[in-house]
Amino acid sequence: MGKIILEARHINKDFNDPIRVQILSDISFSITKGEFVSVTGKSGCGKSTLLYILSTMDTDYEGELFIDGESMTNKKEEQLARIRNEKIGFVFQFHYLLKEFTVLQNVMLPGLKLNKFSESQIEHHAMDKLKMLGIGHLAFKNANQISGGEKQRVAIARALINDPMIIMGDEPTGNLDKKNSEIVFDTFKRLAEEFNQTMLIVTHDVNFARKTHRNIEMEDGRIIQDKQLETVVKY
């Protein structure tokens, strides 16, 4: 059994608008280092709400969340913001790159925000991440000069810049065609299996989900299936 990176214990969430509606019911699971986990379910089943709780961006819930063995309960927003920037990398459906910045500058941004290393060290690290993903040649292009699939790979490099414990993705292939979706999937899988990077990806794409190591299926705010799909292989 590997090191537990993230653990949810009995997470519940409801909205009162104007009557009480249960959004998440008794969500409990853990993710170990190097796992590539997908979360699937129909629209409205609660999977994106769960991701926002697990990423510490939503603190209005019942239950407990642990990241790297540390409880997130009763932490101040500035503490949570630092944990997010240091331990979690985010990849969304839309890349959110700054078009007036170069690819390299976009990747550097979370590193500059964390302010742990010098600018030259962050630049070197960012270049390494781009090369690792096979897009080093794009470094000095402006973000608006590259394709949609390339933009999403740049977003993955940006998510990796602070060497996070876990990458969280919210429909990261939802805006891509089949070919680019496969490239992004292959990038995630390589990161998990070759670099031991932990991944938690919310997706509607069943083809994407069935090729991950493990799938958590949700329905009406509950986990209805947590299934191991493939043994984690390390190269």
Secondary structure, DSSP 4 states (H G I P E B T S, - for coil): ---EEEEEEEEEEEEESSSEEEEEEEEEEEEETT-EEEEE--TTSSHHHHHHHHTTS----EEEEEETTEE-TT--HHHHHHHHHHHEEEEESS----TTSBHHHHHHHHHHHHT-S-HHHHHHHHHHHHHHTT-GGGTTSBGGGS-HHHHHHHHHHHHHTT--SEEEEESTTTTS-HHHHHHHHHHHHHHHHHH--EEEEE-S-HHHHHTSSEEEEEETTEEEEEEE-S-----
